[in-house]
Amino acid sequence: MAMYDDDMYPVQFSVDYPEEPRNRLSALVRIILAIPILVVLTLIGGYFNTGNEEIDIDTFSIALIAGGGIWIATILMILFRHKYPRWWFDWGLEIQRFGARVGAYLLLWRDEYPSTDEEQAVHLDIAYPDVEGQLNRFMPLVKWLLAIPHYIVLMVLWIIALVVTVIAWFAILIVGRYPRGMFDFVVGVDRWSYRVVAYAFLLTTDRYPPFRLSE
């Protein structure tokens, strides 16, 4: 687990920029190639959303039953026991890491097929909390509400990120590269999203997420 100083937010996310020419054929049919790994992720994680899917009633129901059940259980554990079991945290972190690798593949950041267990070029670290010293037992009841400004901003940012991704897709097909500025922007949006998820739903920190794309 990564160590954090007082100035670092306890959620860090980065993706290594691919310097080598991209695989145009893989990029062309990326959605089809990703189907098997998406099935695996859905089966073990219950619900997966890279931030670029339309929210319909079926999607919402799956999220509520799968992700929502874990979220409510975590709230109850912190509220009544003031504990966050380490194995529980580790499982959630590894699911998030796996989802991050799948997201990086779908969003064309990397060409290597997502591993179920190896870090590869996608790095997500969340600090395990000192529950008694760092987490207020009542904060989980209101974090989802306090994060509403982030939801609004991220909704706009993900719309822009989707447009950027489409442009980058054409760039990969034509010149074999994902423009670095576009890459950093979309990764930054995902970084922001993971910090909000850790704050409002994984409940691993009481530090309010910063309004920024950068580290």
Secondary structure as GFF3:
##gff-version 3
##sequence-region A 1 215
A	DSSP	beta_strand	11	15	.	.	.	ID=ss1
A	DSSP	alpha_helix	24	28	.	.	.	ID=ss2
A	DSSP	alpha_helix	30	33	.	.	.	ID=ss3
A	DSSP	alpha_helix	35	45	.	.	.	ID=ss4
A	DSSP	alpha_helix	57	65	.	.	.	ID=ss5
A	DSSP	alpha_helix	67	76	.	.	.	ID=ss6
A	DSSP	pi_helix	77	81	.	.	.	ID=ss7
A	DSSP	alpha_helix	86	106	.	.	.	ID=ss8
A	DSSP	beta_strand	122	126	.	.	.	ID=ss9
A	DSSP	alpha_helix	131	134	.	.	.	ID=ss10
A	DSSP	three_ten_helix	139	141	.	.	.	ID=ss11
A	DSSP	alpha_helix	143	146	.	.	.	ID=ss12
A	DSSP	alpha_helix	148	175	.	.	.	ID=ss13
A	DSSP	alpha_helix	180	197	.	.	.	ID=ss14
A	DSSP	pi_helix	198	202	.	.	.	ID=ss15
###
